[in-house]
């Protein structure tokens, strides 16, 4: 059994979602408390769906008691030409991906010999949808696929590096 507990796990420790999603140590302690409470066989190190998009530069709001969310009123990809303007970066040195990597490493150190520890990475199209909105991305895929294809290799390169990390 490996529940995707993130928000529930942080509730066991009593920390806000905003803190849980941005501080690896709180995410680790939250998951350890969750594991002690539930006896799960595995843990999925998942903070929220905005992690990757945030590090590309997408504005994200961090509510205290709700999952962090991309601010779709201020998308990073405002028009189809912005797909090609995305830049490759090192996820080990980016704010939230590096937090997630520390979270994953901490869980492996704490319980990796007894339980399965799984990472979670949002895929390239899903990451783009956080920076454009799903509706606009899908329309762009239909009307301007060549523009979307300019951004996909950039996002994919970063995410593959994230997987390697």
Backbone torsions as a table, in degrees:
resi	resn	phi	psi	omega
1	UNK	NA	129.0	179.1
2	UNK	-140.2	81.3	-179.6
3	UNK	-68.7	148.1	173.9
4	UNK	-87.2	86.4	-164.7
5	UNK	-93.0	-14.9	-165.8
6	UNK	-18.1	-72.6	-177.3
7	UNK	-60.8	-38.5	178.0
8	UNK	-68.1	-39.4	-178.9
9	UNK	-62.7	-40.9	-179.5
10	UNK	-67.2	-27.0	177.5
11	UNK	-67.1	-32.4	178.5
12	UNK	-62.4	-42.7	179.6
13	UNK	-78.9	-21.5	178.5
14	UNK	84.3	26.1	178.3
15	UNK	-99.5	158.4	178.1
16	UNK	-71.8	157.5	176.6
17	UNK	-64.6	-36.5	179.6
18	UNK	-58.7	-44.2	179.5
19	UNK	-71.1	-43.7	179.4
20	UNK	-56.1	-43.1	-174.5
21	UNK	-75.7	-12.2	-175.3
22	UNK	-121.8	-4.4	-177.4
23	UNK	-128.4	108.4	-175.7
24	UNK	-55.7	-40.3	-177.1
25	UNK	-62.9	-38.6	177.7
26	UNK	-70.3	-37.1	176.8
27	UNK	-63.6	-43.1	179.1
28	UNK	-61.5	-52.2	-178.1
29	UNK	-62.5	-38.3	177.3
30	UNK	-61.0	-46.1	-179.4
31	UNK	-67.2	-37.0	178.2
32	UNK	-64.3	-40.5	176.2
33	UNK	-64.1	-41.6	178.5
34	UNK	-61.7	-45.3	179.4
35	UNK	-61.8	-40.6	178.7
36	UNK	-64.4	-37.6	-178.9
37	UNK	-73.0	-41.5	-171.6
38	UNK	-99.3	-23.2	-175.8
39	UNK	69.9	23.9	-179.7
40	UNK	-55.9	150.4	179.1
41	UNK	-82.3	-16.9	-174.3
42	UNK	-152.4	166.7	176.8
43	UNK	-135.4	136.4	175.2
44	UNK	-104.5	114.4	-177.9
45	UNK	-79.8	92.8	-175.1
46	UNK	-129.8	123.0	177.3
47	UNK	-93.2	-60.1	177.6
48	UNK	-173.6	175.7	-174.5
49	UNK	-83.2	-3.0	-176.8
50	UNK	-98.5	-1.4	-172.8
51	UNK	-53.7	-56.7	-174.5
52	UNK	-66.0	-45.3	-179.1
53	UNK	-62.1	-38.7	178.8
54	UNK	-56.8	-44.2	-175.8
55	UNK	-73.8	-17.9	170.5
56	UNK	-77.0	-16.6	178.6
57	UNK	121.9	3.2	179.0
58	UNK	-68.3	131.2	174.0
59	UNK	-65.7	134.3	-179.8
60	UNK	-130.9	137.8	173.6
61	UNK	-98.0	146.6	-176.3
62	UNK	-120.0	81.5	177.1
63	UNK	-63.2	150.1	-178.7
64	UNK	-65.1	-40.5	-172.4
65	UNK	-120.7	24.2	178.6
66	UNK	-144.4	160.9	-178.1
67	UNK	-61.9	141.4	174.1
68	UNK	-56.5	147.1	-173.5
69	UNK	-139.4	139.0	172.5
70	UNK	-61.5	141.7	177.6
71	UNK	-89.3	95.7	-174.9
72	UNK	-70.6	-17.2	175.4
73	UNK	-72.9	-14.5	177.7
74	UNK	-132.6	66.9	-177.2
75	UNK	-70.6	144.9	174.3
76	UNK	-64.5	-41.2	178.2
77	UNK	-95.9	95.2	-175.6
78	UNK	-85.4	-29.6	176.3
79	UNK	-146.6	172.2	-171.5
80	UNK	-63.2	-23.7	178.7
81	UNK	-72.4	-17.3	-178.6
82	UNK	-73.2	-19.9	178.2
83	UNK	-57.2	-43.9	-178.2
84	UNK	-75.4	-8.5	179.5
85	UNK	-92.1	-5.8	177.2
86	UNK	-61.5	150.3	-177.4
87	UNK	-122.7	144.4	175.4
88	UNK	-72.2	140.8	176.8
89	UNK	-145.7	169.4	-179.7
90	UNK	-91.2	112.7	-178.6
91	UNK	-63.9	-20.5	178.3
92	UNK	-68.8	-20.8	-177.1
93	UNK	-114.0	5.8	179.3
94	UNK	-90.5	157.4	-172.0
95	UNK	-59.8	-55.9	-170.4
96	UNK	-91.5	-35.0	176.9
97	UNK	-64.6	-38.6	178.4
98	UNK	-66.7	-34.8	174.8
99	UNK	-62.0	-44.9	179.2
100	UNK	-64.6	-36.0	177.6
101	UNK	-66.6	-40.1	176.4
102	UNK	-65.1	-38.4	176.5
103	UNK	-60.1	-50.0	179.9
104	UNK	-61.4	-46.0	179.3
105	UNK	-62.1	-41.7	178.6
106	UNK	-63.0	-39.0	178.5
107	UNK	-69.6	-39.0	176.2
108	UNK	-61.5	-45.3	179.1
109	UNK	-61.8	-39.7	-174.4
110	UNK	-78.0	-41.9	-172.6
111	UNK	-135.7	5.6	-173.4
112	UNK	-62.4	-19.9	178.1
113	UNK	-85.1	-17.1	-178.0
114	UNK	-110.4	-25.7	-173.7
115	UNK	-135.0	155.1	173.5
116	UNK	-73.7	133.4	176.8
117	UNK	-118.6	120.3	-174.8
118	UNK	-116.1	139.2	174.0
119	UNK	-86.9	169.3	178.0
120	UNK	-141.2	123.7	178.7
121	UNK	-131.8	130.2	177.5
122	UNK	-74.0	138.1	-177.8
123	UNK	-72.4	170.8	-176.2
124	UNK	-58.3	-48.9	-179.8
125	UNK	-66.7	-38.8	178.0
126	UNK	-64.0	-40.4	177.2
127	UNK	-62.8	-44.0	176.3
128	UNK	-60.6	-36.7	-179.3
129	UNK	-65.4	-28.0	176.5
130	UNK	-72.9	-21.6	-177.7
131	UNK	-100.5	-6.1	-176.5
132	UNK	-131.2	-34.0	-171.5
133	UNK	102.3	144.1	-177.8
134	UNK	-59.7	-44.3	-178.0
135	UNK	-58.7	-48.9	-178.2
136	UNK	-69.7	-36.9	177.3
137	UNK	-61.6	-45.6	-178.9
138	UNK	-64.1	-38.7	175.8
139	UNK	-64.8	-41.2	177.4
140	UNK	-62.3	-37.9	178.7
141	UNK	-61.9	-33.6	-179.7
142	UNK	-82.8	-41.7	-172.8
143	UNK	-93.9	-30.1	-175.8
144	UNK	-139.0	55.6	-175.9
145	UNK	-59.0	-32.3	-179.5
146	UNK	-64.8	-31.8	178.5
147	UNK	-72.3	-42.9	176.8
148	UNK	-60.8	-39.4	-179.9
149	UNK	-66.7	-17.8	174.4
150	UNK	-71.5	-32.6	-178.9
151	UNK	-87.8	-28.5	-176.0
152	UNK	-58.3	-45.2	179.9
153	UNK	-63.9	-32.7	179.7
154	UNK	-67.2	-50.7	179.6
155	UNK	-62.8	-42.9	-179.2
156	UNK	-61.5	-42.5	179.3
157	UNK	-59.8	-45.6	179.2
158	UNK	-63.7	-44.6	-177.6
159	UNK	-67.3	-35.2	175.7
160	UNK	-65.8	-38.4	174.6
161	UNK	-64.0	-38.6	176.5
162	UNK	-61.1	-44.3	176.8
163	UNK	-60.2	-45.8	178.6
164	UNK	-60.8	-38.7	-179.7
165	UNK	-65.1	NA	NA
